[in-house]
Amino acid sequence: MPYGSGPGHVPDDDPARHVPEEGPARHVPDHGPAEDIPDDGPAGHLSGAGRGHLFGTGGAAAAGEVAATLTGFARTLRAAGVPAGHERTQAFLRAAAHLGAGASGAVYWAGRLTLCAGPDDLPRYDRCFAAYFGGERARARRSSPPVVTRTRYTATTDGAATGERGDREAVPATAGEAEVLRRRDVARLTPAEREEIHRMLALLRARREQRRSRRHTPAPRGRPDPRRTMREALRTGGETARLLRRARRTRPRRVVLLVDVSGSMAPYADTLLRFAHALVRCEPRATEVFSVGTRLTRLTPALRHAEAGTAMREVSAAVPDWSGGTRLGEELKEFLDRWSCARGAAVVIASDGWERGDPSLLGRQMARLSRLARRVIWVNPHKGREGYRPLTGGMRAALPHVGAFVAGHSLAAFEELAERLSHA
């Protein structure tokens, strides 16, 4: 099935136009979790009417809820690196309405034809679709409520150390609940819901702003390159056959994350570090991660492991001050004195601002950091709560030197932060 040639393109002979919205769903083989779905396309476990009824039929879900769910799926694709912009999202909504949003097969093909820009987007689309809507394992019944059964794997302690999967835990959830889950505070999630958030964070693809370096590279356009032109002329007996040119190289802008691992940040530290792992995985040579508490610890080597579970175990072993106190001013001073990676970088500080040390020291170090960094972003999980005001001494000392003050309490907040970093 071709991916389509642009937003809204749905061929007349496409099978998605003929997806039946009634009748029992065909048996879907159990292929395991979303991570095990092959990259070569849906091939039976994602396509056609076999996916069953996603939102139900006959007005079981309000049109507004369906639109919000589909729009949330488009946002998830953008966070994973698929260019599902506003125009493509609107085309997706029109195609889903035309094909019938009651059938998950129709939703799958409507999104694939309108949201994907090229073949490289298809594997990411399939993984995001499975993670967002869940992998349906049971037959859909007309008489039962419209649910999608997600299969998760809970590992025992021994299994976590060896990478083996434990027993399966089936958690039914509607597609609308997936959008609600994106915006829920991670500190209030159940273990199963937290695992789902971590699985979706692993799909995050954060694009970076490209900066020009001082070095040059051969290019078809740009300034003349006299040295290469002369060397080329020597090969032709001194005759200059063509004028060679050069241009500045581009590199992704460096991102530095300082993650507070003190006791007050314990409900959020693990999820913040998984977000950091997603950033390191995307740009390992342009990302640095440190933990701050009572000591400053560089976590970048541990987070370079491709598998998130392995990376988190390495981080757990590397951090000596989990759930301890907070001396942000002292740790920030040590970071600026010992490490030179902040100059020209986008620096993200994830902390609630509870400072046991001198707030004035934190203020002075933040002023110093703001002069070095390209941009300073402060992530406070409590900012996402209604009625929050930054009244702690640390926050009041730091805010005058912060370029952006954002929340970091939910998957949606992390997606927005990744979008900010792409323009930092």
C-alpha positions in Angstrom: 0.0 0.0 0.0 1.6 3.3 -1.0 2.0 6.0 1.7 0.3 8.6 -0.5 1.5 11.7 -2.2 0.3 14.4 0.0 -2.2 15.5 2.6 -5.7 14.2 2.0 -4.7 11.9 -0.9 -6.9 8.8 -0.7 -6.9 6.7 -4.0 -10.3 5.5 -5.2 -9.1 1.9 -5.3 -7.7 2.0 -1.7 -9.0 -0.8 0.5 -9.5 1.7 3.3 -12.5 3.0 1.4 -14.1 -0.4 1.7 -13.4 -1.2 5.4 -16.6 -2.7 6.8 -17.8 -1.1 10.0 -20.1 -4.0 11.0 -19.5 -7.6 11.5 -17.2 -9.5 14.0 -13.5 -8.7 13.9 -11.2 -11.3 12.4 -8.7 -13.0 14.7 -5.6 -11.0 15.2 -2.4 -13.0 16.0 -0.6 -12.2 19.2 2.7 -10.5 18.2 3.8 -9.3 21.5 4.2 -5.7 22.6 4.5 -2.7 20.3 8.3 -2.8 20.4 8.2 -6.2 18.6 6.1 -5.0 15.7 8.3 -5.3 12.6 9.3 -2.2 10.7 8.1 -3.5 7.4 4.5 -2.2 7.8 1.2 -3.3 9.4 1.0 -6.7 7.5 -2.1 -8.1 9.1 -1.9 -7.0 12.7 -2.6 -3.3 12.1 -4.5 -3.1 8.9 -8.1 -3.7 7.7 -11.2 -4.5 9.6 -9.4 -7.0 11.8 -8.6 -4.2 14.2 -12.2 -4.0 15.3 -14.1 -1.0 16.4 -12.0 1.7 18.0 -14.6 4.2 19.0 -17.7 2.2 18.5 -20.5 2.8 16.0 -24.0 4.4 16.1 -22.9 7.5 18.0 -21.2 5.7 20.9 -18.6 8.5 21.1 -19.1 12.2 20.7 -17.6 13.8 17.6 -15.6 16.2 19.8 -14.0 13.4 21.7 -13.1 11.5 18.5 -11.5 14.7 17.1 -9.5 15.3 20.2 -8.3 11.7 20.3 -7.2 11.8 16.6 -5.5 15.2 17.1 -3.6 13.8 20.1 -2.4 11.0 17.9 -1.1 13.5 15.4 0.8 15.3 18.2 2.3 12.0 19.2 3.5 11.5 15.7 5.1 14.9 15.6 7.0 14.2 18.8 8.2 10.9 17.2 9.6 12.8 14.2 6.8 12.4 11.7 6.0 15.7 10.0 2.3 15.6 10.8 1.7 19.4 10.7 -1.6 21.3 10.9 -2.5 20.8 7.2 -1.9 17.1 7.4 -3.8 16.8 10.6 -6.8 18.5 9.1 -6.6 16.2 6.1 -6.5 13.2 8.6 -9.6 14.4 10.4 -11.5 14.8 7.1 -10.3 11.4 5.8 -11.3 9.7 9.1 -14.7 11.3 9.0 -15.2 10.2 5.3 -14.1 6.6 5.9 -15.8 6.3 9.2 -14.0 6.7 12.5 -15.9 3.8 14.0 -13.5 1.3 12.4 -9.9 1.2 13.6 -8.8 0.0 10.2 -10.2 3.1 8.6 -8.5 5.3 11.2 -5.2 3.5 10.5 -5.3 4.0 6.7 -6.7 7.5 7.0 -3.7 8.5 9.1 -1.2 6.6 7.0 -2.3 8.2 3.8 -2.4 11.7 5.1 0.1 12.1 8.0 3.1 10.3 6.5 5.3 12.3 4.1 7.5 9.4 2.9 8.5 5.7 3.3 10.8 6.6 6.2 7.8 7.6 8.3 6.0 4.3 8.0 7.8 2.3 10.7 7.5 5.2 13.2 3.8 5.6 12.2 3.1 1.9 12.9 4.9 2.0 16.3 3.1 5.1 17.3 -0.3 3.7 16.2 0.3 0.6 18.3 1.5 2.5 21.3 -1.2 5.2 21.2 -4.3 3.1 20.4 -3.0 -0.1 22.0 -2.4 -3.6 20.6 -5.8 -5.3 20.3 -5.6 -8.9 21.3 -9.2 -10.0 21.7 -12.1 -10.1 19.3 -14.3 -7.1 19.2 -17.9 -7.9 20.0 -20.8 -5.7 18.9 -22.5 -6.1 22.3 -19.5 -5.2 24.4 -18.3 -1.6 25.1 -15.9 -0.2 22.6 -12.5 -0.9 24.2 -9.0 -1.5 23.0 -7.1 -4.2 25.0 -3.5 -3.2 25.6 -1.1 -5.9 26.5 1.7 -4.9 28.8 4.6 -6.9 30.2 5.5 -6.6 33.9 9.0 -8.0 34.7 10.1 -9.5 37.9 13.3 -8.3 39.6 15.3 -11.2 38.0 13.7 -10.6 34.7 14.6 -7.0 34.7 18.2 -7.8 35.3 18.3 -10.3 32.4 16.0 -8.5 30.0 13.4 -11.2 30.1 9.7 -10.4 30.0 7.5 -11.4 32.8 3.8 -12.1 33.0 1.4 -10.3 30.8 -1.1 -7.8 32.3 -4.0 -6.9 30.0 -5.2 -3.3 30.7 -8.4 -2.4 28.7 -8.6 1.3 27.8 -10.5 3.3 25.3 -8.7 5.4 22.7 -10.1 8.6 24.4 -8.4 7.5 27.7 -5.0 7.5 25.9 -5.4 11.2 25.3 -6.4 11.7 28.9 -3.3 9.7 30.0 -1.0 12.0 28.0 -2.1 14.9 30.2 -2.2 13.2 33.6 0.4 14.0 36.3 2.9 11.2 36.3 3.1 11.3 40.1 -0.5 10.2 40.3 -0.3 7.3 37.8 -0.6 3.6 38.6 2.4 1.4 37.8 0.7 0.1 34.7 -0.1 3.6 33.5 3.4 4.8 34.3 4.8 1.9 32.2 2.6 3.0 29.3 3.9 6.6 29.6 7.5 5.3 29.6 6.8 3.2 26.5 5.5 6.3 24.7 8.4 8.4 25.8 10.7 5.8 24.2 9.1 6.8 20.9 10.0 10.5 21.3 12.1 11.9 18.5 13.3 15.4 19.4 14.5 17.4 16.5 17.3 20.0 17.1 18.0 23.4 15.8 21.0 23.3 13.5 23.8 25.8 14.1 26.6 26.7 11.8 30.1 25.7 12.9 33.4 27.3 12.1 34.5 24.5 9.9 33.7 24.2 6.2 32.6 21.4 3.9 32.5 21.1 0.1 29.2 22.3 -1.2 27.6 23.0 -4.6 26.9 26.6 -3.5 28.7 29.1 -1.3 32.0 30.9 -1.2 34.8 29.9 -3.6 37.3 27.4 -2.2 40.7 28.4 -3.6 42.7 25.6 -2.0 40.5 22.8 -3.4 40.3 24.6 -6.7 44.1 24.8 -7.0 44.6 21.2 -6.0 42.0 20.2 -8.6 43.8 22.3 -11.2 47.1 20.4 -10.5 45.5 17.2 -11.6 44.7 18.8 -15.1 48.1 20.3 -15.8 47.3 23.7 -14.2 44.1 24.3 -16.1 41.2 25.4 -13.9 38.3 23.3 -15.1 35.8 24.4 -12.5 35.5 26.7 -9.5 34.9 24.6 -6.3 33.0 26.1 -3.4 32.5 25.5 0.3 30.0 26.2 3.0 29.8 26.2 6.8 29.1 22.8 8.4 25.9 22.5 10.4 25.7 20.7 13.7 22.7 20.1 16.1 22.7 22.6 19.0 23.9 21.0 22.2 21.4 20.4 24.9 22.4 20.1 28.6 20.0 18.7 31.2 20.4 19.1 34.9 17.9 16.8 36.7 17.1 17.2 40.4 17.1 13.8 42.1 16.3 15.0 45.6 13.5 13.6 47.8 10.9 16.3 46.7 11.5 15.3 43.1 11.3 11.6 43.6 7.9 11.1 41.9 9.2 12.7 38.7 12.9 11.9 38.6 12.5 8.6 36.8 10.3 9.9 34.1 12.5 13.0 33.6 15.5 10.7 33.2 13.7 8.6 30.6 13.0 11.8 28.7 16.7 12.6 28.9 17.4 9.1 27.6 15.2 9.8 24.6 17.2 13.0 23.9 20.5 11.3 24.2 19.4 8.5 21.9 18.4 11.0 19.2 21.6 13.1 19.4 24.2 11.2 21.5 27.1 13.6 20.7 25.1 16.8 21.3 23.5 16.0 24.6 24.8 16.0 28.2 22.9 15.0 31.3 23.8 15.5 34.9 22.0 14.7 38.2 22.0 17.4 40.9 21.1 17.0 44.6 23.9 16.9 47.1 26.4 15.9 44.4 26.8 16.6 40.7 27.0 13.4 38.7 27.4 13.1 34.9 24.9 10.5 33.5 25.6 10.8 29.8 27.6 7.6 29.4 24.9 5.6 31.3 22.1 7.1 29.1 23.8 6.2 25.8 22.6 2.6 26.1 20.0 2.0 23.4 17.6 0.1 25.7 15.8 2.3 28.2 15.7 -0.4 31.0 19.5 -0.9 30.8 20.1 2.8 30.8 17.9 3.3 33.9 19.8 0.5 35.8 23.1 2.1 34.9 21.8 5.5 36.1 20.5 4.0 39.3 24.0 2.6 40.0 25.7 5.9 39.1 23.7 8.3 41.3 24.9 8.3 44.9 22.3 10.8 46.3 18.9 9.6 45.3 16.1 11.2 47.3 18.6 13.3 49.3 18.7 17.0 49.9 19.1 19.8 47.4 22.0 22.3 47.1 21.3 23.7 43.7 23.5 26.8 44.0 26.6 24.8 45.0 26.0 22.1 42.4 25.4 24.7 39.6 28.6 26.4 40.6 30.5 23.2 40.4 29.0 22.5 37.0 30.0 25.9 35.6 33.5 25.6 37.1 34.3 22.0 36.0 32.4 21.6 32.7 32.5 23.8 29.6 29.5 22.4 27.8 27.0 25.2 28.7 28.5 27.8 26.3 26.1 28.2 23.4 23.9 25.3 24.5 20.2 25.1 25.5 20.4 24.3 29.2 17.4 22.6 30.9 17.1 22.5 34.7 14.5 20.2 36.0 13.8 21.0 39.6 11.0 22.1 42.0 13.3 24.9 43.3 13.5 23.6 46.9 16.9 24.9 47.9 18.5 24.0 51.2 21.5 26.2 50.5 21.8 30.0 50.0 19.2 31.2 47.4 21.4 34.2 46.6 24.2 31.8 45.5 21.8 30.1 43.2 20.7 33.5 41.8 24.4 34.5 41.1 25.1 31.1 39.4 21.9 31.4 37.3 23.0 34.9 36.1 26.4 33.4 35.2 24.7 30.5 33.3 22.4 32.8 31.4 25.4 34.7 30.1 27.0 31.5 28.8 24.0 29.5 27.4 22.0 30.1 24.3 18.9 29.7 26.3 18.0 28.5 29.8 14.7 26.5 30.4 13.5 25.7 33.9 11.2 22.7 34.1 9.1 22.5 37.3 6.6 19.6 37.6 4.4 21.6 40.0 3.8 24.3 37.4 1.3 22.0 35.7 -0.9 22.1 38.8 -3.7 24.6 39.0 -3.0 27.6 41.3 0.7 27.0 41.5 2.9 30.0 42.3 6.7 30.0 42.4 7.2 31.1 46.0 10.1 28.9 47.1 13.4 30.7 47.6 15.2 28.8 44.9 12.6 29.5 42.3 12.4 33.2 43.2 16.1 33.5 42.9 16.3 31.6 39.6 13.4 33.0 37.6 14.8 36.4 36.7 17.6 34.5 34.7 15.4 31.9 33.0 14.3 32.2 29.4 11.3 29.8 29.7 9.5 28.5 32.7 7.6 25.3 31.8 5.8 22.4 33.4 7.2 18.8 33.4 4.5 16.7 34.9 3.0 14.8 32.0 3.7 13.2 28.6 2.1 16.2 26.9 4.4 18.6 28.8 7.5 16.5 27.7 6.3 16.7 24.1 6.0 20.5 24.4 9.4 20.7 25.9 10.9 18.6 23.1 9.2 21.0 20.6 10.8 24.0 22.5 14.2 22.4 22.2 13.8 22.1 18.5 13.7 25.9 18.3 16.0 26.7 21.2 
